[in-house]
Amino acid sequence: MALFAGSAVFTSFSALWLRRSFVTLCAAIFLWLQSPDLVNILTLLAFVLSGYAVAQWLAKRPSTVFLAGYIVVLTAAFIILKRYAFLRLVAGDSLLAHGLDLIGLSFIFFRQIHYVVDVKQGEIKELTLWGYLAYQLNPFTLLAGPIQRYQRFHEDWQSLTPQHADAHALRMTFLRILIGVIKVSFIADWFLRFSTAPPEAAGPLGQRLIMFYFYPAYVYFNFAGYCDIVIAAASLVGIRVPENFDRPYLARNMIDFWTRWHRTLTFWIRDYVFTPLYMAIARRKPGWAPNLAFVCYFVALFLAGVWHGATWNFVVFGVLNGIGVAAAKLWENIIVARGGRQGLRAYLASTPIRIVATIATVHFVCLTQVFLRPSSQDNLVDLYNALIRFAQGVMG
C-alpha cells in the first residue's frame, strides 16, 4: 500500500526538482527503516562518497595507477566491512570484531567500481552529487539489485517520467507486482518450508531429494519474485531497472546459465573482471589466450560466487561455479578442435543433446546451491574440524 500511495503522490508533482526530492526522501526513509543505526549509515555514506570523490579526481586527471590503487583499497574495505571468514587466517578476530552491518554494501560495491571505471574511461561525463547518491542509494536496487548501470539511471533521472504508454501498460505493471508478491510470499515460502523440514513420510532418501531440489526452487522464486516487484515498482517513478532473469533452468551449460540467471551480475563480471583479465593475457601472450580463456571463466565465476557471502560455504559455491563455467568452455574448445565450427553447430542443433545437457545443468546448479543453505556453513565447519582432528591423529 505504501508503494501505491507513494507512486500516486509522486505523479502529482509536475516539477522535476519536486519529483527528485520526493524520491530522495523516500530513499532516506527506506535506508533508515532498513538500518536505524547512525554509525552504520554514516559509515555507508563515507564508503559511497569516496567513490564520488575519486570519480571527480579521475574526471580531471585520468590515471590507471590511481584507479587501480583506489579499487584495491575499496576492495580491502569491502572485505573488512563484510567480515570475510578468511580474515581469521591472517589477522585472527581483530578485523572481524566490529559490529557494523551496512545495508546493500555488496551491490553498492559493484556499482561504485563501475562508476569510477566508466568515469576514468570517459563513459560518464556529467557528474552530480545528487544524481550519484540517488543512483547508489536507489531503494529499488539497494537491497539485492539488479545491478543498474549509471548511464541508464542518469537518463531516467533527467525526467523521472513513469514508463507506461497507456492504461494497459500500467495495469500490466500492477499485475507484475502482484505476481512478484505471490512468488515471494507464497511459492518461495512453500518451497522453503519443505526444503528445511521435508515430511518424514518421504523417508531419508526422499527427504534429501526434496531438500536438493526444493531449496534451489526457493532461491529462484524468491529472487525472481523480488526482481519482478522492484522492476515494476521502479517504473512507476520513471526508473528503468534492468531485467535479471531469462528462463535460467532452460540453460544448456553453466555459461548459458549465468547469462540467464542474475544477468546484471553476470554482465558486470564480464565487463569488469573477465574481459580485462582476458585482454591482459591476450596482449602479453596472444598464443596462450584461447587456451587460457577457461581460466578466466573460472576466476570470474569464482569471484561472483565469493561475492555472494562472507563465509566458507560461499567459497565452495564459487569454486563449483568456476569449475562449471570453465568446464563448459573447455568442452566447447574440445568440440571445435575435433569437428571445427561445423561440428559445434551440429552439436548445438541436436535436440537429444540439448535435453541431456539441460537436465545435467539443472542438477549441477542444484548441487552448487546446496552451499547457499545457511546450514551448509555449520557442516563445513564440522568437516574442517574433523579434518584437523584426523591430521593431528595421523601426525601424532
N, C-alpha and C positions, 0 to 999 in steps of 0.2 A: 504493500500500500504506500509506503514511503517513496518508493521508486516512481509510482504513477503520479503521486501528488507532486513530487519534485519536478517531474517532466512537465506537468501542467503549469507549475509556477514558472519554469524555465521558458516555455513558449509564450508566456505573457509578456516577456521582456523583448522589446524590439531593438534596443541599443546593444551593440556588441560588447561594450565595456560592462554592461549590467549582466549579460549572459556569462561573460568570463568571470565576473565577480561571484556570481551565484555558483558556478561550477567550482571555483576555488574555495568558497565557503563550505560547500558540500564535501570537498576533498579533505579539508581541515577537520571537519566534524567526523568524517569516516575514519581518518587516521587516529584521532583521539579516542574514538569508541573502540577501535581495534587494539590500541596500546596506550591506555591512560596513564602514562608514566613520563614525566617531563624529561628525565635523564635519557630515556630511550629515544624520545622524539628529537631532542637536541643532538644526540649522537648521530641519529639517522640523517638529520639535516646537515650536519657537518660532513658526513660521508658524501651526500648528494652535492652539496655546494662545492666540494673540492673538484668535482667534475666540471662544473661551470667555470670555475677559476682557471683550471688547466686549459679548457677549451678556449677561453679568451686569450690566454697566452699563446696557444698554438695557432690561433687565427692570425695573430700578428707576427709570430716568429715560428713558423713550422720547423719542427725538429724531430727527427725519428728517434734520436737518443733520448730526448726529454720525454717523448711519448712512451717509449719503452720503459723508462725508469718509473714513470707515473703508474703504468699498468702493473709493474712489479709491486710497487708499494700498495696500490689499491687491492691487488690480489692478496697480498700478505695481510692487510687489514681485514679483508673479507674472511679469510681463513680463520683469523683470530676471533673475529666477532661471531662467526658461526660455530666456533669451538669444535673444529675438526678433531676427531679422536686421535689421529696420528700425531698430533702435537704432544701427546703424552710421551711419545717415544723420544722426542728431542728436548723437551722442556718440562717434563713432569706435568703437574697440575697447575703450574704457575700461570700459564697463558689461558687456562680454562676457568680460572677462579671468578672471573667477572660474571655478573648476573644480568648482563644486557641481553635483551631479546628484541631485535629490530624487525619490525613487520615488513614483509615484502623485500628483504635485503637481497635475496637471490636474483630476483628479476630486475631490481634496481641496478645491481652489479653489472649484468649483461647490457642493459640499456645504456649505462654510463660508459662502458667500453666502446659500444657502438657510436655514441655521441662524440667522444673525444677523437676517435679514429677518423670518423667521417668529417669532422671539423678540420683536422690536420690535412686530410686529402682534398679539401675544398668542396666536399659534397654537401656540407651545411654551411651556408654563408650568413644567414641572418640569425644572430644570437641575442635572445632577450631572456632576462632572468625569470620573468613571469611565465613565459612560454615554456622554458626549461623545467621549472618547478612543477607546472601543471602537467607536463609530459611525464616526469619521473614519479609524481605522486598521484597520477590519474587513478581514482578509486576503482575504475572498471578493470584495470590491469595490474593493480598494486599487489594483490594477494598471490595470484597464481597465473599471471599472464592473461592472454597471449603476449608475446614479446613484440610490441609495436615498434616500428622504425620512426624516428623523429620526423623525417621528411613528410610522411603522410599525416602525422599528428599536426605538424605545423600548418599544413594546408587547411585542415579542418579548423584549427584554432583561429584562422583568419576570418571565419564567418560563423562557425557553430550553428549551422543550419541543419535541422533534423533531416535524416536521409530517407525520406519517404515521398515517392512520386504522387501517390494518391491514397485514398482511404483504404483500398485493398491492401496496399503495401504496409500501412500502419497496422491493420488487423493481423497480417502475417507476422509482423514484429511481436505483437502481443501473444500470438499463438506460439512463437518460438520461445518466448519467455516461459509460457505455461509448460511447454514440452520440456524445457530445461529443468524446471522445478520438479516435474514428475520423474525425470531421470535421476535427479539428485536425491529427492526426498522419499521416493517410493522404490524405484527399480534398484538403484545403487544400494539403498539401505537394506533391501531384501537380500541381495547377493552378499552384503557384508555380514548380516546376521547368520546366514547359513555357512559362510566361509569360516567364521570364527567359532560357531557352535553347530556343526553338522549333526543331523539326527542320529542317535545311537543305533536305530534300526538299520542304518545303512551298512553297519559293520566297519571294522578297521580300514579295509581297503576302500570301501565306498566313501568313508569319511575323508580319507586322503585325496581321493579323486575329486570330491566336492570342493575341498579347500584348494586343490591345484587349479581347477577351472573357474571357480566362483570368485576368488579374490581378484584375478585379472578382470573379470566382468565388472566387479565393483569399481575398480580403478577406472575402467573405461567410462562407465555410465556416470560416475561421479564427476570426472574431469570434463567429459564431453558435455554433460548437462550444465556444469558451471560455465563452460565457454558459450553455450547457447544463450544463457542468461546475460552474461556481460556483453557479448557481441550485440545482441538485440537491444539491451538497455542503453549501451553507449550510443547507438544510432538515434535514440530519442533526443539526445542533446547534440547531435551532429558530429559525433566522433566515430570514425570508421576503424573498428578493431579487426585485424586480420583473422581469417578462418584458421583453425588449429587442427582439424581432423578431416580426413578424406578416406573413409572406409578402411581403416588400418588392418583389420583382420582379413582383408582380401589380398594382402601383400604376398608376393611370391618368395621373398627373401628378406633379410634384415635391413638391407639398404633400402629396399622398397618400403618396408615397414616404417622406417624413420622418415621417409618423405611423406608419409600419410599420418603419422602419429606425432602429436606435439610439433607440428610443422614449423612453427615460428622458431622453436628452439633449434630444430634441425638446420633450418636455413641460416640462423645465426652462427651455429657451429661451422657450417660450410663456408660462410663468408669470412669469419674472423679467426678460425682455427685451421680447418682442413686446407683451404685454398692457399693461405700464406705459407703453411708448412710444406705443401706440395710444390709451390712455386720456388721456395727456398732450395729444395732438393733439386728441382729441375734446372735452376740457374747454376748450381755448383757441380752437380753430377747428372747431366742430361741423360746419359745412358742408363742410369740407375732408376730414374723417376718412374717408368712404367711398372717396374717390378716392386718398387717400394710404395706404390700407391696404397696397397692394402695395409701397410704400416701406418700411413697417415689416417686411414679409416679407423684403425684400432685406436690410435691416440685420440682422435676426435670424439669417438663414441664413448671411450673410457672416461674422458673428461666430462662429457654430458651426463654419464651415469653418476660420477662422483659429485657433480654439482647438485644432484637431487637431494643429498643429505650428508650429514657430517660424521656418521658412524660407519663402522667397518662393513656392515651389510651392503651399504651403497657402493663400497669399493668392489665387492663381489659382483653387484649388479652392473657396475661399469665395465669390469673385466669381461663378463659374459656378453654384454652388448658389443664391446670392442671386438671380441673373438667372432661374434656373429657377423658383423659387417665386414671384417677383414676376410673371413672365410668366404662370404658371398662374392667379394671382389676377386679373391684368389681363384675361386671356381669359375668365374667368368673368364679370367685370363687363361685357364686351362682349356676351356671350351674353344676359345678363339685360337689358341695355339694348335689345337688338334684339327679343328674344322674351319677355321677362318671366320670372317664375319657372316658368311652364308650359313655356316654351321650354327652360329649363335642365333641367327634369325629363325632357323628351323627349330632350335631348342626352345626359344621363347614362344613360338607359334604352336607348340604341341599342347593340346588340351590335357591329356593324361599327366604330362609332366607338370603342367600348371597346377592341377588339382593336388598332386602329391606334394609339390613344393609349398603350396599354400597351407596344407594341413601340417607339414613339418614346421613351417614358420610359426604357426599358431602355437604349437606345442613348445617351441623354443622360447617364444615370448612368455608363455605361462611359466616356464622354468625360470626365466630371469626375474619375473615379478614375484616369485617366492621370496626373494630377498628384499622386496619392498614392504613385506609384512612387518609390523612392529616387533613381533616375537622373534623374527629371524636374528635380530641383534643379540638377544639373550642366548640363542642357540649357538651363534658364532663365538660368543664369549666362553660358553661352556666347552665348545670344541677347542678353542685356543688353550684354555686351562688344562684340558685333557692331554693335548699335545705336549704342553710344557711338562706335565707330570710324567708322561711317557718318556720324554727326552731325559729328564732327570733320573728316571729309573734305569734307563739304558746306560747312562754315563756314570752312574754311581750306585 
